[in-house]
């Protein structure tokens, strides 16, 4: 390693939800030549689950994260159902689809406005905007009703109060005025207004989870179906009134996606088309698939197909078998863990181990020792290859498999921006893919709701299968995998059950796939590859790093689970210093 090469450190890099550290080496022109991604908290949830009743696993596993809330609960109950060969009733499948769909829409809108849009939107610039011109801009993009000059003038007044008071409140600590911002003041004001609208909107749409799951975050689930009975005449069940509320929430979600989220994404993207050639990443994409029309284990019925795309080749989809020990493996050669077979071994999750061994620097420290272990994240690989998971992987998979709506949306977006299909594999493409799949899932929710209502009208109100509920009916040994496409990508929970108890449990989560460190062959993860080549305007304010990493929507709480806060000292958010010698 060149001792004179500067290294930019961003820690934490995520808004609201932290514990992800990025270190990037730059050349004399401030161009990133190498990057390193480190989870800075220890993972330990699998240890907590050992020895417990498998039927209770979802309640613990769901607490992996409160951002993506229900996804670990879904993966967990599916793992137990796979191990014990449960079939869930049709209504339970539809209710789960509705809850997962609502999670996507809620999560993606919140990510765009509250975790990612501020990488592209200069909040302070909005103070110089003309509210009347902003209204004209907004009305030219969609029929969203909150687009009057008076409305934007009120938003601008609220923002000015923040600034003149010496505090930006929720907009503090941004790189406002950075030369990499390009939106005109009116577009910035419109985006800030929609940021605030999304805060109120998300509070309301979260009610769908409370209707079907009792609360949000962490709604209730049950192995064998869903815990809420359907009885149109009961005040304590899913009744006609609650189903009408669900219909109203679906309409409100679709309206916000169609009138605000999708138009804003396209409008902002038009000013940053050069980002369609930056942040490409690995070129390998993995999907487990989700949204089954029937059982989750029938891949032909999945709205999001299962498979792998290699080297950006959209003509070939490789099959995925999550039970195959030669396909999914986790490595720990650069992670703070030990494996019984050795540091360079790859373990399938059925045989996975969580043996903690911290060998990194003691805080406070300037730099990671990237020539050895440097992260609490493991390094998952598919057949030995590093892959990217998430919205871009899903949209490419739907596009490659011939999904008509996916093709229409992608082609429309590329045509409007004047970009080729290859532009999808980029920071901008990753951000656009998240918006486009949100449109697909929001539309699909109406179909799932209509099917649920049709089943109820036909007399089918069953939501739970109790055939194998008692452990006395279980085999002495069983194992299964519960998978889903969480908002951030392919999520799998692998469980081994012996004598009615959990003998092993391993969760391989989306942000581990994307944010993991180098493996024994030196292959970097998706984050680490995507940053290479970025030209930093100002290394002290590395907004380019934020844009690409945030385009993946990191959720490091999913990837690392437990921490001893003790005497931990958090390094400065951004530092630029010479990197250590070899």
C-alpha positions in Angstrom: 0.0 0.0 0.0 1.3 3.4 -0.9 2.0 5.3 2.3 1.5 8.7 0.5 -2.0 7.8 -0.9 -4.7 9.8 0.9 -7.6 7.9 2.5 -11.0 9.4 2.9 -12.9 8.0 5.9 -16.7 8.4 6.2 -18.1 7.0 9.5 -21.0 6.7 9.9 -22.2 7.0 6.3 -25.9 6.3 6.6 -28.5 8.9 7.7 -30.5 7.9 10.8 -29.2 4.3 10.9 -25.4 4.1 11.2 -22.5 1.7 12.0 -21.2 1.5 8.4 -17.7 2.8 7.7 -16.3 3.5 4.3 -12.6 4.1 3.7 -11.5 5.1 0.2 -8.0 5.5 -1.1 -7.5 8.3 -3.7 -4.9 9.2 -6.2 -3.3 12.6 -6.7 -6.4 13.9 -8.6 -8.8 12.8 -5.8 -10.0 9.8 -7.8 -11.0 6.7 -5.8 -8.7 3.8 -6.6 -9.7 1.4 -3.8 -12.5 1.3 -1.3 -13.2 -0.7 1.9 -16.6 -1.3 3.5 -16.7 -2.1 7.2 -19.6 -3.0 9.6 -18.5 -1.6 12.9 -20.8 -3.6 15.2 -20.6 -7.2 16.2 -23.1 -9.7 14.9 -24.6 -12.2 17.4 -28.3 -12.8 16.9 -27.8 -16.4 15.7 -26.3 -17.2 19.1 -29.4 -15.9 20.9 -31.6 -18.1 18.8 -29.9 -21.4 19.5 -31.9 -23.8 21.7 -35.2 -21.9 21.3 -38.6 -23.2 20.1 -38.6 -22.7 16.2 -42.2 -21.4 16.4 -40.8 -18.4 18.4 -37.8 -17.7 16.2 -39.6 -15.0 14.2 -40.2 -12.8 17.2 -36.5 -12.7 17.9 -35.3 -12.6 14.3 -37.6 -9.8 13.5 -35.8 -7.6 16.0 -32.7 -7.8 13.8 -33.9 -4.4 12.5 -36.6 -2.0 13.0 -36.1 -0.2 9.7 -37.2 -3.0 7.4 -39.4 -4.2 10.3 -41.4 -7.3 9.1 -39.0 -8.9 6.6 -37.1 -11.0 9.1 -40.3 -12.2 10.6 -41.5 -13.4 7.2 -38.2 -15.1 6.4 -38.1 -16.8 9.7 -41.6 -18.3 9.6 -41.0 -19.4 6.0 -37.8 -21.1 7.2 -39.7 -23.1 9.8 -42.5 -23.9 7.3 -39.9 -25.1 4.8 -38.2 -27.3 7.4 -41.5 -28.9 8.6 -43.2 -28.9 5.1 -46.1 -26.6 6.2 -48.5 -25.3 3.5 -50.1 -22.0 4.3 -53.7 -21.1 3.3 -54.3 -19.0 0.2 -55.6 -16.1 2.3 -52.5 -16.1 4.5 -50.3 -15.9 1.4 -52.3 -12.9 0.1 -52.2 -11.2 3.5 -48.4 -11.7 3.6 -48.0 -10.3 0.0 -50.0 -7.3 1.0 -47.9 -6.7 4.1 -44.6 -7.2 2.2 -45.9 -4.9 -0.6 -46.8 -2.2 1.9 -43.3 -2.6 3.4 -41.7 -2.0 0.1 -43.7 1.1 -0.8 -43.3 2.6 2.7 -39.6 1.7 2.8 -38.7 2.9 -0.7 -40.5 6.2 -0.4 -38.9 6.9 3.0 -35.4 6.0 1.6 -35.7 8.2 -1.4 -36.9 11.3 0.4 -35.3 11.0 3.9 -32.1 9.0 3.3 -31.1 9.5 -0.3 -32.7 12.6 -2.0 -30.6 15.0 0.1 -27.5 13.6 -1.8 -29.0 15.3 -4.9 -31.2 18.1 -3.4 -29.6 21.3 -1.9 -32.0 22.3 0.9 -30.6 25.7 1.5 -30.9 26.6 -2.2 -34.6 26.2 -1.9 -34.7 29.5 0.0 -34.0 31.4 -3.2 -36.8 29.7 -5.2 -39.8 31.4 -6.6 -42.9 29.6 -5.2 -45.0 30.5 -8.3 -42.4 29.0 -10.6 -42.1 26.0 -8.3 -45.8 25.5 -8.6 -45.6 25.6 -12.4 -42.8 23.0 -12.3 -44.7 20.7 -10.0 -47.9 20.9 -12.0 -46.1 20.2 -15.2 -44.9 16.9 -13.7 -48.1 15.5 -12.2 -51.6 16.1 -10.9 -50.5 16.0 -7.2 -53.0 18.4 -5.5 -50.4 20.0 -3.0 -48.8 22.1 -5.7 -50.1 25.6 -5.3 -47.9 28.7 -5.1 -49.2 29.3 -1.6 -48.2 25.8 -0.5 -44.7 26.1 -1.6 -44.5 29.6 -0.1 -45.5 28.1 3.3 -42.8 25.4 3.0 -40.2 28.0 2.1 -41.2 30.0 5.1 -40.8 27.0 7.4 -37.4 26.3 6.0 -36.3 29.9 6.4 -37.3 29.8 10.1 -34.9 26.8 10.5 -32.0 28.6 8.8 -32.5 32.0 10.4 -32.8 30.4 13.8 -29.3 29.0 13.4 -30.5 25.5 13.1 -31.5 23.4 10.2 -33.2 20.8 12.4 -33.8 17.7 10.4 -31.7 19.1 7.5 -28.6 19.7 9.6 -25.1 18.4 8.7 -25.6 18.4 4.9 -23.1 19.5 2.3 -25.3 22.4 1.3 -23.7 24.6 -1.4 -21.5 21.8 -2.6 -20.6 22.3 -6.3 -21.9 18.8 -7.1 -25.5 19.9 -6.6 -27.2 20.8 -9.9 -30.9 21.3 -9.3 -32.4 24.8 -9.8 -33.8 26.4 -6.6 -37.4 25.6 -7.7 -36.7 21.9 -8.0 -35.0 22.0 -4.6 -38.0 23.6 -3.0 -40.4 21.1 -4.6 -38.2 18.2 -3.3 -38.1 19.7 0.2 -41.9 20.1 0.2 -42.3 16.4 -0.8 -39.8 15.4 1.8 -42.1 16.9 4.4 -45.2 15.4 2.8 -43.6 12.0 2.8 -43.1 12.2 6.6 -46.9 12.6 7.1 -47.8 10.0 4.4 -45.6 7.3 5.9 -47.2 7.6 9.3 -50.6 6.9 7.8 -49.7 4.0 5.4 -48.0 2.1 8.2 -51.6 1.4 9.4 -51.8 -1.5 7.0 -49.4 -3.5 9.1 -51.3 -2.7 12.3 -54.5 -3.9 10.6 -53.1 -7.3 9.6 -50.3 -7.6 12.2 -51.4 -5.7 15.2 -48.7 -3.1 15.2 -45.8 -1.4 13.4 -42.9 -1.9 13.6 -42.6 -5.6 14.2 -46.1 -6.9 13.4 -47.1 -10.3 14.6 -46.7 -13.5 12.6 -47.3 -17.2 13.1 -45.8 -20.3 11.6 -48.5 -21.8 9.4 -50.2 -18.6 8.2 -51.1 -15.3 9.7 -52.5 -14.7 13.3 -55.5 -12.7 12.4 -58.8 -14.4 11.7 -61.3 -13.1 9.1 -64.8 -12.5 10.3 -66.7 -9.7 8.6 -69.1 -9.4 11.6 -66.6 -9.4 14.4 -65.0 -6.4 16.1 -62.0 -8.4 17.1 -61.1 -9.9 13.7 -60.4 -8.7 10.1 -63.9 -7.4 9.4 -65.5 -5.3 6.6 -64.5 -2.0 8.1 -60.8 -3.0 8.4 -60.8 -4.4 4.8 -62.2 -1.0 3.6 -59.4 0.7 5.4 -56.9 -1.5 3.6 -58.5 -0.6 0.3 -58.2 3.1 1.1 -54.5 2.7 2.1 -53.7 1.0 -1.1 -55.2 3.9 -3.1 -53.2 6.4 -1.0 -50.0 4.5 -1.6 -50.5 4.2 -5.3 -51.5 7.9 -5.6 -48.3 9.1 -3.8 -46.1 6.8 -5.9 -47.8 7.9 -9.2 -48.1 11.6 -8.4 -45.0 12.3 -6.3 -42.3 9.6 -6.1 -42.1 8.6 -9.7 -42.3 12.1 -11.2 -39.7 13.4 -8.7 -37.3 10.6 -9.5 -37.5 11.3 -13.2 -37.2 15.0 -12.8 -34.2 14.8 -10.5 -32.5 12.1 -12.7 -32.6 14.5 -15.7 -30.1 16.8 -14.0 -27.7 14.0 -13.1 -27.5 11.8 -16.2 -23.7 11.5 -15.9 -24.4 9.3 -12.9 -25.7 6.7 -15.3 -22.1 5.8 -16.0 -20.8 5.8 -12.4 -21.1 3.4 -9.5 -21.7 0.3 -11.7 -20.5 -2.3 -9.3 -20.0 -6.0 -9.9 -22.2 -6.7 -12.9 -23.4 -9.8 -11.1 -27.0 -9.8 -9.7 -28.8 -12.3 -7.4 -32.6 -12.6 -6.7 -34.2 -15.2 -4.5 -37.7 -14.2 -5.7 -40.9 -13.2 -3.9 -44.6 -12.5 -4.0 -45.9 -16.0 -4.8 -49.3 -16.5 -6.4 -49.5 -19.7 -4.4 -46.8 -21.4 -2.3 -43.5 -19.7 -1.9 -41.6 -22.8 -3.1 -43.2 -22.7 -6.5 -40.8 -20.5 -8.4 -43.1 -20.3 -11.5 -45.6 -18.2 -9.5 -43.3 -15.6 -8.2 -43.8 -12.0 -9.3 -40.1 -11.4 -8.8 -38.3 -14.3 -10.4 -35.5 -16.3 -8.8 -32.1 -16.4 -10.4 -28.6 -14.9 -11.1 -27.4 -12.7 -13.9 -23.7 -12.7 -14.5 -21.5 -10.1 -16.3 -24.6 -8.0 -17.2 -25.8 -10.7 -19.6 -29.6 -10.3 -19.6 -30.0 -13.2 -22.0 -29.2 -15.8 -19.4 -30.7 -16.4 -16.0 -28.8 -18.9 -13.9 -30.8 -21.1 -11.5 -30.5 -20.7 -7.7 -30.8 -23.6 -5.2 -30.6 -22.3 -1.6 -30.2 -25.8 -0.2 -27.2 -26.5 -2.4 -24.0 -26.3 -0.2 -22.0 -25.3 -3.3 -24.1 -22.2 -4.1 -24.5 -19.8 -1.2 -21.5 -19.7 1.1 -20.2 -17.2 3.7 -16.5 -16.4 4.1 -14.8 -14.7 7.1 -11.2 -14.2 5.9 -11.5 -10.4 6.3 -14.2 -10.5 9.1 -13.9 -10.6 12.8 -15.0 -14.3 13.1 -13.3 -17.7 13.2 -14.5 -20.9 11.5 -13.7 -24.4 12.7 -12.4 -25.4 9.3 -10.2 -22.3 9.1 -10.4 -18.6 8.2 -10.4 -19.2 4.4 -13.2 -21.8 4.4 -16.6 -21.1 2.9 -19.6 -22.4 4.9 -23.2 -22.9 3.6 -25.6 -21.4 6.2 -26.9 -24.8 7.3 -23.3 -25.3 8.6 -22.7 -21.7 9.4 -20.9 -20.6 12.5 -20.9 -17.3 14.5 -17.6 -17.5 16.4 -16.6 -13.9 17.4 -12.9 -13.0 17.3 -12.2 -9.2 17.2 -8.7 -8.6 15.9 -9.0 -5.0 14.7 -7.7 -1.8 16.2 -8.9 -0.5 19.5 -10.9 2.8 19.3 -10.2 5.5 18.8 -8.3 4.7 15.6 -7.6 6.5 12.4 -7.7 3.7 9.9 -8.7 0.1 9.4 -6.0 -2.5 8.8 -7.4 -3.6 5.5 -4.7 -6.1 4.8 -6.3 -8.4 7.4 -9.7 -8.5 9.1 -11.5 -5.2 9.0 -15.3 -5.7 9.3 -18.0 -7.4 11.4 -19.7 -8.3 8.1 -19.1 -11.7 6.6 -18.6 -12.1 2.8 -21.4 -14.1 1.1 -20.7 -15.5 -2.3 -22.8 -17.4 -4.9 -20.7 -20.2 -6.5 -17.7 -18.2 -5.4 -18.8 -15.0 -7.1 -19.5 -11.7 -5.5 -23.0 -10.5 -6.4 -25.2 -7.4 -6.0 -28.7 -7.8 -4.5 -31.6 -5.3 -4.3 -33.9 -3.2 -6.5 -31.5 -3.1 -9.5 -31.1 -6.9 -9.3 -34.9 -7.4 -9.2 -35.7 -5.0 -12.0 -33.0 -6.6 -14.2 -34.4 -10.0 -13.4 -38.0 -9.0 -14.2 -36.8 -7.2 -17.4 -34.7 -10.2 -18.5 -37.6 -12.6 -17.8 -40.0 -10.7 -19.9 -42.2 -9.0 -17.3 -44.3 -6.7 -19.4 -44.8 -3.9 -16.9 -41.1 -3.9 -15.9 -40.1 -3.7 -19.6 -42.5 -0.8 -20.2 -41.3 1.2 -17.2 -37.6 0.6 -17.9 -38.0 1.5 -21.5 -40.1 4.6 -20.7 -37.5 5.8 -18.2 -34.5 5.2 -20.5 -36.2 6.9 -23.4 -37.2 9.9 -21.4 -33.6 10.3 -20.1 -32.1 9.4 -23.4 -30.0 6.6 -21.9 -29.2 3.0 -23.1 -30.1 -0.1 -21.2 -26.5 -0.4 -19.9 -27.2 2.8 -17.9 -29.2 0.7 -15.5 -26.0 -0.7 -14.0 -25.1 2.5 -12.2 -25.8 4.7 -9.2 -28.6 6.5 -11.1 -29.9 3.2 -12.4 -30.0 1.6 -9.0 -32.0 4.6 -7.7 -34.4 4.6 -10.6 -34.9 0.8 -10.2 -36.1 1.3 -6.7 -38.7 3.7 -7.9 -39.9 1.6 -10.8 -40.3 -1.6 -8.7 -42.3 0.4 -6.2 -44.8 1.3 -9.0 -45.0 -2.4 -9.9 -45.6 -3.6 -6.4 -48.1 -0.8 -5.6 -50.2 -1.8 -8.6 -49.9 -5.5 -7.7 -51.3 -4.8 -4.2 -54.7 -4.0 -5.7 -54.8 -7.4 -7.4 -53.9 -9.2 -4.2 -56.6 -7.3 -2.3 -59.2 -8.1 -4.9 -58.3 -11.8 -4.8 -58.6 -11.8 -1.0 -62.0 -10.2 -1.2 -63.1 -12.7 -3.8 -62.0 -15.6 -1.6 -63.9 -14.2 1.4 -67.1 -13.7 -0.7 -66.8 -17.3 -1.8 -66.8 -18.4 1.8 -63.0 -19.0 2.2 -61.9 -17.2 5.4 -59.1 -19.6 6.5 -55.8 -17.9 7.5 -54.0 -20.6 9.5 -52.9 -24.2 9.1 -52.5 -26.0 12.4 -51.8 -29.5 11.0 -48.2 -29.6 12.2 -48.3 -27.1 15.1 -47.4 -29.6 17.8 -43.7 -30.6 18.1 -44.8 -34.3 18.7 -45.6 -34.4 15.0 -42.2 -33.1 13.8 -39.3 -35.2 12.6 -36.3 -35.6 15.0 -34.2 -33.6 12.6 -35.3 -31.0 10.0 -33.8 -28.1 8.2 -35.2 -25.4 5.9 -34.6 -22.0 4.4 -37.0 -19.1 4.5 -36.3 -16.6 1.7 -37.8 -13.4 0.5 -36.9 -10.2 -1.4 -36.6 -7.6 1.3 -36.6 -4.0 0.1 -32.7 -4.0 0.2 -32.4 -7.4 -1.6 -32.2 -11.2 -1.2 -32.8 -12.2 2.4 -32.4 -15.8 3.6 -32.8 -17.4 7.0 -31.5 -21.0 7.3 -32.7 -23.1 10.3 -31.6 -26.5 11.6 -34.1 -28.1 14.0 -33.2 -31.1 16.3 -35.5 -32.6 18.9 -37.9 -29.7 18.6 -35.3 -27.0 19.2 -33.1 -24.7 17.1 -29.7 -26.4 16.7 -28.4 -23.8 14.2 -29.7 -20.5 12.7 -28.0 -18.3 10.2 -29.4 -15.1 8.5 -27.7 -13.9 5.3 -29.0 -10.5 4.7 -29.0 -8.1 1.8 -26.6 -5.6 3.2 -24.2 -8.4 4.0 -24.2 -9.4 0.3 -23.6 -5.8 -0.8 -21.5 -4.4 2.0 -19.3 -7.4 2.9 -15.5 -7.1 2.8 -13.0 -8.9 0.5 -13.0 -12.7 0.4 -10.1 -15.2 0.5 -9.6 -14.6 -3.3 -9.4 -10.8 -2.7 -12.7 -10.2 -4.4 -14.3 -7.0 -3.1 -18.0 -6.6 -2.3 -20.5 -4.6 -4.2 -20.0 -1.4 -2.3 -16.2 -1.6 -2.6 -16.3 -2.0 -6.4 -19.0 0.6 -7.0 -16.9 3.4 -5.5 -13.8 2.8 -7.6 -13.4 5.5 -10.2 -15.4 8.2 -8.5 -13.8 11.7 -8.8 -14.3 13.6 -5.6 -14.9 17.4 -5.9 -13.9 17.9 -2.3 -12.5 15.0 -0.2 -13.5 16.8 3.0 -17.2 16.7 1.7 -17.3 13.4 -0.2 -20.9 13.6 -1.5 -20.0 11.3 -4.3 -19.3 8.5 -1.9 -22.7 9.1 -0.2 -24.6 9.1 -3.5 -23.3 5.6 -4.5 -23.5 3.9 -1.1 -26.9 5.4 -0.4 -28.1 4.1 -3.8 -27.9 0.6 -2.3 -29.9 1.8 0.8 -27.6 0.3 3.5 -29.2 -1.3 6.5 -26.3 -2.4 8.6 -28.5 -3.2 11.6 -29.6 -6.2 9.5 -26.0 -7.3 8.9 -24.6 -6.8 12.4 -26.8 -7.3 15.4 -25.3 -6.8 18.9 -22.8 -4.2 20.3 -21.2 -3.5 23.7 -21.2 0.3 23.8 -18.8 0.4 26.7 -15.9 2.8 26.1 -16.4 2.9 22.3 -15.3 6.1 20.7 -16.8 7.0 17.4 -14.3 8.4 14.9 -14.9 11.8 13.2 -17.6 11.6 10.5 -15.1 12.4 7.7 -11.3 12.4 7.8 -8.8 12.8 5.0 -5.2 11.8 5.9 -2.4 9.8 4.5 -3.1 6.1 4.6 -0.9 3.8 6.7 2.1 2.1 5.2 2.2 -1.5 4.1 
